[in-house]
Every structure is written in structure tokens, then in C-alpha cells.
Amino acid sequence: MNFDKWKKRDIHKGAFFIADGILDKGAWGKSKVKVLFLMKEAYESDEDSTKEWNLNDYLRETPLSSLSKTMWWSIAQWLKGINHLHEHGNLLPFDQGFKNDPSLNEVFRSCAIINLKKSGGISRSSDENIKKYVESDWDLIWMQIEEINPDLIICGSTYPLIASKLETPKHSHEWFYEANGYKFLDYWHPAAQWPYKIKYYSILSALSQSAEKWIPKT
């Protein structure tokens, strides 16, 4: 997506902008289930940095072991479980030694990750602050979602921030909604301070209940 128009919006002028999207288009194209993670914000930890960067490029080029953050490991685990659920129709047991699983890097790169707030990010903005960006940029956020065209959108504590923008969302299963032709899961942020195992089984159990709704027809 071309972010030039986005950056020109008043809310972003003079602020550090971080673009995002599909991590690896090759891996995305091969993926049987195309998953988009809708997050709140990214931020530049170096206050002196002036060179803007793309989140998707950074995540594609950096191994999970170097990223090290809980959220990226969680996303990779969930994606592997989702792929297994699609292929085999059952839950893949949680792997206690997941950090030694080399396949997680490729699985991780097969998703898309976008943020509602793409500039002026900090480690934790208030929901009211994030909502200002949703109000300003919803047309562009939705355009980006449509361009990515995922099979499943996993909202990392963001669904309540966008629910009012969706047309008559239909709630049919645990945390699962359908709206505007897309499937949404209203779930915790992947960095939530729960054990990896609890987060993994919670999301996979919910997705197994709604599998007939989001698994692509072959």
C-alpha cells in the first residue's frame, strides 16, 4: 500500500510514521489460511531516530530469536496451530520447546500485521488516543484491510475500537464476528501477561468452534 496519502493527514503531520502490512508476500501467497493481526500501534524506541521504517520489513528480516518479544513468539505459535487446525481438523498440542522450533520463523512471516495508529506511537497509548486515529483514518485502514484481503482477522485488543465502524457485525461463536465480508476474532493482545500455553489453547479452542466459518473452502 502507498502510505503517502496517509502521512499527509493532519493527525500524522510531523510525527514518526511506521508503515506495516504483509510480512513476506511469498510466504503469504503459499499460506493456506491468510491471517491478519490488527494491532494498536508500533513505536520507535530510539528517541533520536529520524529515519522512518516499515514494521513488516523489520519483522520479515529479523529472526524470532532476535525479536525476542513475547508477542511475536505468541503470534508464531498461534499461526502454526491455525495451519494445523486447517490441515488436520484438530488442535496441535502446545510445544513447550517452541523457541527451538525452526519452522516458526517461516510460519511467522506468512501473516500480515497492521496497526490502527501508525504514527506517534508509544509503548502504551490509551484507548481514547487510539480511537482518534481510528476516526481519522478508518477509510484508509479499511482500504488496507481490503488490499490484504485476509481469511481471518485476529484483533489484539482492538475489536472494541473498531466495532462501531463495522456494518451490523454478526456474533456466532466465542469471540468470533462476521462483518463487511470478513471474519474477526476479538482476542487478547499477543503480549498479554498470561502463560504462552493458556493463550495458545484459548485462541485455538475458540477458533476450532468457528472453523466452518473462517477456514477457506478448497
Short mmCIF file of the C-alpha atoms (twelve columns), coordinates in Angstrom:
data_MODEL
# 
_entry.id   MODEL 
# 
loop_
_atom_site.group_PDB 
_atom_site.id 
_atom_site.type_symbol 
_atom_site.label_atom_id 
_atom_site.label_alt_id 
_atom_site.label_comp_id 
_atom_site.label_asym_id 
_atom_site.label_seq_id 
_atom_site.Cartn_x 
_atom_site.Cartn_y 
_atom_site.Cartn_z 
_atom_site.pdbx_PDB_model_num 
ATOM 1   C CA . MET A 1   0.000   0.000   0.000  1 
ATOM 2   C CA . ASN A 2   1.151   3.519   -0.740 1 
ATOM 3   C CA . PHE A 3   1.226   5.413   2.560  1 
ATOM 4   C CA . ASP A 4   1.888   8.896   1.127  1 
ATOM 5   C CA . LYS A 5   -1.758  9.946   1.442  1 
ATOM 6   C CA . TRP A 6   -1.863  8.549   4.956  1 
ATOM 7   C CA . LYS A 7   1.169   10.541  6.078  1 
ATOM 8   C CA . LYS A 8   -0.410  13.776  4.818  1 
ATOM 9   C CA . ARG A 9   -3.363  13.536  7.177  1 
ATOM 10  C CA . ASP A 10  -3.290  16.252  9.845  1 
ATOM 11  C CA . ILE A 11  -3.057  13.741  12.675 1 
ATOM 12  C CA . HIS A 12  0.238   12.375  11.273 1 
ATOM 13  C CA . LYS A 13  1.967   15.585  10.199 1 
ATOM 14  C CA . GLY A 14  5.374   15.952  11.823 1 
ATOM 15  C CA . ALA A 15  5.083   12.576  13.568 1 
ATOM 16  C CA . PHE A 16  7.250   9.470   13.163 1 
ATOM 17  C CA . PHE A 17  5.310   7.164   10.802 1 
ATOM 18  C CA . ILE A 18  5.688   3.367   10.785 1 
ATOM 19  C CA . ALA A 19  4.204   1.564   7.770  1 
ATOM 20  C CA . ASP A 20  3.039   -2.044  8.004  1 
ATOM 21  C CA . GLY A 21  1.347   -4.866  6.114  1 
ATOM 22  C CA . ILE A 22  2.140   -8.359  4.815  1 
ATOM 23  C CA . LEU A 23  5.463   -9.546  6.228  1 
ATOM 24  C CA . ASP A 24  6.607   -11.749 3.335  1 
ATOM 25  C CA . LYS A 25  4.492   -11.814 0.182  1 
ATOM 26  C CA . GLY A 26  5.988   -15.128 -0.924 1 
ATOM 27  C CA . ALA A 27  5.141   -16.844 2.364  1 
ATOM 28  C CA . TRP A 28  1.741   -15.137 2.404  1 
ATOM 29  C CA . GLY A 29  0.949   -16.467 -1.061 1 
ATOM 30  C CA . LYS A 30  1.790   -20.033 -0.017 1 
ATOM 31  C CA . SER A 31  -0.214  -19.873 3.201  1 
ATOM 32  C CA . LYS A 32  -3.411  -21.941 3.239  1 
ATOM 33  C CA . VAL A 33  -5.013  -19.589 5.772  1 
ATOM 34  C CA . LYS A 34  -4.224  -15.910 5.342  1 
ATOM 35  C CA . VAL A 35  -4.242  -14.272 8.757  1 
ATOM 36  C CA . LEU A 36  -4.125  -10.552 9.503  1 
ATOM 37  C CA . PHE A 37  -3.326  -9.346  13.020 1 
ATOM 38  C CA . LEU A 38  -4.963  -5.992  13.758 1 
ATOM 39  C CA . MET A 39  -2.940  -4.302  16.486 1 
ATOM 40  C CA . LYS A 40  -2.928  -0.903  18.200 1 
ATOM 41  C CA . GLU A 41  0.404   0.789   17.495 1 
ATOM 42  C CA . ALA A 42  4.113   0.433   16.849 1 
ATOM 43  C CA . TYR A 43  6.771   2.809   18.123 1 
ATOM 44  C CA . GLU A 44  10.402  3.785   17.696 1 
ATOM 45  C CA . SER A 45  12.257  3.213   20.969 1 
ATOM 46  C CA . ASP A 46  15.192  5.428   19.945 1 
ATOM 47  C CA . GLU A 47  14.032  8.998   20.545 1 
ATOM 48  C CA . ASP A 48  16.872  10.353  18.402 1 
ATOM 49  C CA . SER A 49  15.955  8.276   15.352 1 
ATOM 50  C CA . THR A 50  14.684  10.275  12.375 1 
ATOM 51  C CA . LYS A 51  14.635  7.601   9.662  1 
ATOM 52  C CA . GLU A 52  11.206  6.065   9.234  1 
ATOM 53  C CA . TRP A 53  10.917  2.319   8.752  1 
ATOM 54  C CA . ASN A 54  8.404   -0.380  7.866  1 
ATOM 55  C CA . LEU A 55  7.261   -2.804  10.540 1 
ATOM 56  C CA . ASN A 56  6.687   -5.596  8.018  1 
ATOM 57  C CA . ASP A 57  10.216  -5.278  6.597  1 
ATOM 58  C CA . TYR A 58  11.742  -5.323  10.076 1 
ATOM 59  C CA . LEU A 59  9.781   -8.404  11.154 1 
ATOM 60  C CA . ARG A 60  10.496  -10.251 7.913  1 
ATOM 61  C CA . GLU A 61  14.241  -9.709  8.138  1 
ATOM 62  C CA . THR A 62  14.706  -10.402 11.863 1 
ATOM 63  C CA . PRO A 63  14.650  -13.939 13.348 1 
ATOM 64  C CA . LEU A 64  12.219  -14.556 16.198 1 
ATOM 65  C CA . SER A 65  15.159  -15.284 18.491 1 
ATOM 66  C CA . SER A 66  16.430  -11.745 17.881 1 
ATOM 67  C CA . LEU A 67  12.996  -10.127 18.110 1 
ATOM 68  C CA . SER A 68  12.660  -11.918 21.466 1 
ATOM 69  C CA . LYS A 69  9.373   -10.220 22.448 1 
ATOM 70  C CA . THR A 70  6.524   -12.296 23.839 1 
ATOM 71  C CA . MET A 71  4.024   -11.051 21.268 1 
ATOM 72  C CA . TRP A 72  5.979   -12.261 18.236 1 
ATOM 73  C CA . TRP A 73  6.509   -15.717 19.730 1 
ATOM 74  C CA . SER A 74  2.794   -15.900 20.551 1 
ATOM 75  C CA . ILE A 75  1.765   -14.932 17.023 1 
ATOM 76  C CA . ALA A 76  4.076   -17.560 15.529 1 
ATOM 77  C CA . GLN A 77  2.662   -20.260 17.832 1 
ATOM 78  C CA . TRP A 78  -0.914  -19.319 17.013 1 
ATOM 79  C CA . LEU A 79  -0.246  -19.364 13.280 1 
ATOM 80  C CA . LYS A 80  1.260   -22.843 13.453 1 
ATOM 81  C CA . GLY A 81  -1.770  -24.024 15.423 1 
ATOM 82  C CA . ILE A 82  -4.157  -22.396 12.935 1 
ATOM 83  C CA . ASN A 83  -2.418  -24.079 9.994  1 
ATOM 84  C CA . HIS A 84  -2.613  -27.446 11.760 1 
ATOM 85  C CA . LEU A 85  -6.298  -26.935 12.538 1 
ATOM 86  C CA . HIS A 86  -6.914  -26.167 8.871  1 
ATOM 87  C CA . GLU A 87  -4.992  -29.206 7.618  1 
ATOM 88  C CA . HIS A 88  -5.961  -31.809 10.217 1 
ATOM 89  C CA . GLY A 89  -9.138  -30.544 11.865 1 
ATOM 90  C CA . ASN A 90  -7.812  -30.872 15.414 1 
ATOM 91  C CA . LEU A 91  -5.712  -28.974 17.934 1 
ATOM 92  C CA . LEU A 92  -1.949  -29.236 17.709 1 
ATOM 93  C CA . PRO A 93  -0.629  -29.862 21.247 1 
ATOM 94  C CA . PHE A 94  1.290   -26.955 22.739 1 
ATOM 95  C CA . ASP A 95  5.044   -27.328 22.285 1 
ATOM 96  C CA . GLN A 96  6.955   -26.402 25.439 1 
ATOM 97  C CA . GLY A 97  10.153  -26.199 23.383 1 
ATOM 98  C CA . PHE A 98  8.690   -23.845 20.776 1 
ATOM 99  C CA . LYS A 99  11.688  -21.498 20.856 1 
ATOM 100 C CA . ASN A 100 13.783  -24.298 19.365 1 
ATOM 101 C CA . ASP A 101 11.337  -24.911 16.501 1 
ATOM 102 C CA . PRO A 102 12.963  -23.531 13.308 1 
ATOM 103 C CA . SER A 103 9.684   -23.766 11.358 1 
ATOM 104 C CA . LEU A 104 8.171   -20.934 13.409 1 
ATOM 105 C CA . ASN A 105 10.205  -18.290 11.569 1 
ATOM 106 C CA . GLU A 106 8.673   -19.181 8.198  1 
ATOM 107 C CA . VAL A 107 5.210   -19.539 9.708  1 
ATOM 108 C CA . PHE A 108 5.537   -16.122 11.356 1 
ATOM 109 C CA . ARG A 109 6.473   -14.446 8.075  1 
ATOM 110 C CA . SER A 110 3.326   -15.792 6.400  1 
ATOM 111 C CA . CYS A 111 0.987   -13.346 8.145  1 
ATOM 112 C CA . ALA A 112 0.124   -9.657  7.901  1 
ATOM 113 C CA . ILE A 113 0.320   -7.243  10.837 1 
ATOM 114 C CA . ILE A 114 -1.138  -3.740  10.763 1 
ATOM 115 C CA . ASN A 115 -1.649  -1.068  13.405 1 
ATOM 116 C CA . LEU A 116 -4.574  1.297   13.869 1 
ATOM 117 C CA . LYS A 117 -2.193  4.064   14.955 1 
ATOM 118 C CA . LYS A 118 0.719   4.379   12.546 1 
ATOM 119 C CA . SER A 119 2.470   7.469   13.904 1 
ATOM 120 C CA . GLY A 120 3.376   8.961   17.260 1 
ATOM 121 C CA . GLY A 121 3.312   5.515   18.847 1 
ATOM 122 C CA . ILE A 122 4.414   4.862   22.420 1 
ATOM 123 C CA . SER A 123 4.666   1.683   24.468 1 
ATOM 124 C CA . ARG A 124 1.064   2.039   25.601 1 
ATOM 125 C CA . SER A 125 -1.391  4.673   24.370 1 
ATOM 126 C CA . SER A 126 -4.844  4.991   25.908 1 
ATOM 127 C CA . ASP A 127 -7.795  3.565   24.022 1 
ATOM 128 C CA . GLU A 128 -9.172  7.094   23.706 1 
ATOM 129 C CA . ASN A 129 -5.982  8.136   21.927 1 
ATOM 130 C CA . ILE A 130 -6.127  5.136   19.573 1 
ATOM 131 C CA . LYS A 131 -9.778  5.922   18.793 1 
ATOM 132 C CA . LYS A 132 -8.741  9.338   17.465 1 
ATOM 133 C CA . TYR A 133 -6.648  7.575   14.826 1 
ATOM 134 C CA . VAL A 134 -9.479  5.182   14.011 1 
ATOM 135 C CA . GLU A 135 -11.791 8.162   13.461 1 
ATOM 136 C CA . SER A 136 -9.231  9.983   11.327 1 
ATOM 137 C CA . ASP A 137 -8.017  7.045   9.263  1 
ATOM 138 C CA . TRP A 138 -10.788 4.458   9.104  1 
ATOM 139 C CA . ASP A 139 -11.248 4.820   5.348  1 
ATOM 140 C CA . LEU A 140 -7.541  4.099   4.811  1 
ATOM 141 C CA . ILE A 141 -7.425  1.349   7.434  1 
ATOM 142 C CA . TRP A 142 -10.319 -0.378  5.692  1 
ATOM 143 C CA . MET A 143 -8.697  0.107   2.302  1 
ATOM 144 C CA . GLN A 144 -5.555  -1.568  3.645  1 
ATOM 145 C CA . ILE A 145 -7.595  -4.489  5.013  1 
ATOM 146 C CA . GLU A 146 -9.317  -4.920  1.653  1 
ATOM 147 C CA . GLU A 147 -5.994  -4.847  -0.209 1 
ATOM 148 C CA . ILE A 148 -4.591  -7.528  2.093  1 
ATOM 149 C CA . ASN A 149 -7.877  -9.495  1.874  1 
ATOM 150 C CA . PRO A 150 -7.303  -11.953 4.746  1 
ATOM 151 C CA . ASP A 151 -9.293  -15.077 5.544  1 
ATOM 152 C CA . LEU A 152 -9.206  -14.235 9.243  1 
ATOM 153 C CA . ILE A 153 -8.577  -11.022 11.195 1 
ATOM 154 C CA . ILE A 154 -7.307  -11.536 14.743 1 
ATOM 155 C CA . CYS A 155 -7.822  -8.375  16.777 1 
ATOM 156 C CA . GLY A 156 -5.248  -7.894  19.534 1 
ATOM 157 C CA . SER A 157 -7.485  -5.998  21.998 1 
ATOM 158 C CA . THR A 158 -8.603  -3.818  19.082 1 
ATOM 159 C CA . TYR A 159 -12.064 -5.133  18.217 1 
ATOM 160 C CA . PRO A 160 -13.872 -2.783  20.654 1 
ATOM 161 C CA . LEU A 161 -12.059 0.130   18.982 1 
ATOM 162 C CA . ILE A 162 -13.403 -0.712  15.507 1 
ATOM 163 C CA . ALA A 163 -16.748 -2.390  16.237 1 
ATOM 164 C CA . SER A 164 -18.746 0.795   15.675 1 
ATOM 165 C CA . LYS A 165 -17.209 1.121   12.197 1 
ATOM 166 C CA . LEU A 166 -18.456 -2.298  11.067 1 
ATOM 167 C CA . GLU A 167 -21.842 -2.852  9.470  1 
ATOM 168 C CA . THR A 168 -24.099 -4.975  11.709 1 
ATOM 169 C CA . PRO A 169 -21.464 -7.443  12.974 1 
ATOM 170 C CA . LYS A 170 -22.837 -10.948 13.487 1 
ATOM 171 C CA . HIS A 171 -21.644 -12.776 16.609 1 
ATOM 172 C CA . SER A 172 -21.922 -16.530 16.055 1 
ATOM 173 C CA . HIS A 173 -19.199 -18.200 18.179 1 
ATOM 174 C CA . GLU A 174 -16.849 -17.471 21.075 1 
ATOM 175 C CA . TRP A 175 -15.101 -14.127 20.350 1 
ATOM 176 C CA . PHE A 176 -15.991 -14.571 16.659 1 
ATOM 177 C CA . TYR A 177 -17.722 -11.975 14.490 1 
ATOM 178 C CA . GLU A 178 -18.572 -11.608 10.808 1 
ATOM 179 C CA . ALA A 179 -18.930 -8.158  9.263  1 
ATOM 180 C CA . ASN A 180 -18.386 -6.427  5.929  1 
ATOM 181 C CA . GLY A 181 -17.481 -9.747  4.312  1 
ATOM 182 C CA . TYR A 182 -14.655 -10.511 6.769  1 
ATOM 183 C CA . LYS A 183 -14.151 -12.740 9.813  1 
ATOM 184 C CA . PHE A 184 -12.943 -11.173 13.080 1 
ATOM 185 C CA . LEU A 185 -11.715 -12.733 16.310 1 
ATOM 186 C CA . ASP A 186 -11.918 -10.435 19.338 1 
ATOM 187 C CA . TYR A 187 -8.923  -11.689 21.313 1 
ATOM 188 C CA . TRP A 188 -6.259  -10.614 23.778 1 
ATOM 189 C CA . HIS A 189 -3.189  -8.743  22.707 1 
ATOM 190 C CA . PRO A 190 -0.478  -11.358 21.993 1 
ATOM 191 C CA . ALA A 191 1.752   -9.682  24.590 1 
ATOM 192 C CA . ALA A 192 -0.867  -10.206 27.325 1 
ATOM 193 C CA . GLN A 193 0.762   -11.381 30.539 1 
ATOM 194 C CA . TRP A 194 -0.688  -14.863 30.508 1 
ATOM 195 C CA . PRO A 195 1.408   -18.018 30.053 1 
ATOM 196 C CA . TYR A 196 2.049   -18.905 26.416 1 
ATOM 197 C CA . LYS A 197 0.189   -22.182 26.908 1 
ATOM 198 C CA . ILE A 198 -3.011  -20.535 28.165 1 
ATOM 199 C CA . LYS A 199 -3.049  -18.010 25.318 1 
ATOM 200 C CA . TYR A 200 -2.402  -20.756 22.766 1 
ATOM 201 C CA . TYR A 201 -5.137  -23.138 23.874 1 
ATOM 202 C CA . SER A 202 -7.639  -20.315 24.435 1 
ATOM 203 C CA . ILE A 203 -7.367  -18.949 20.909 1 
ATOM 204 C CA . LEU A 204 -7.188  -22.357 19.231 1 
ATOM 205 C CA . SER A 205 -10.175 -23.659 21.194 1 
ATOM 206 C CA . ALA A 206 -12.220 -20.638 20.139 1 
ATOM 207 C CA . LEU A 207 -11.161 -20.988 16.509 1 
ATOM 208 C CA . SER A 208 -11.974 -24.693 16.478 1 
ATOM 209 C CA . GLN A 209 -15.572 -23.816 17.419 1 
ATOM 210 C CA . SER A 210 -15.906 -21.422 14.481 1 
ATOM 211 C CA . ALA A 211 -13.741 -23.345 11.999 1 
ATOM 212 C CA . GLU A 212 -16.508 -23.830 9.461  1 
ATOM 213 C CA . LYS A 213 -16.877 -20.047 9.292  1 
ATOM 214 C CA . TRP A 214 -13.261 -18.998 8.652  1 
ATOM 215 C CA . ILE A 215 -11.430 -21.970 7.133  1 
ATOM 216 C CA . PRO A 216 -11.108 -21.308 3.371  1 
ATOM 217 C CA . LYS A 217 -13.118 -23.614 1.137  1 
ATOM 218 C CA . THR A 218 -10.881 -25.763 -1.088 1 
# 
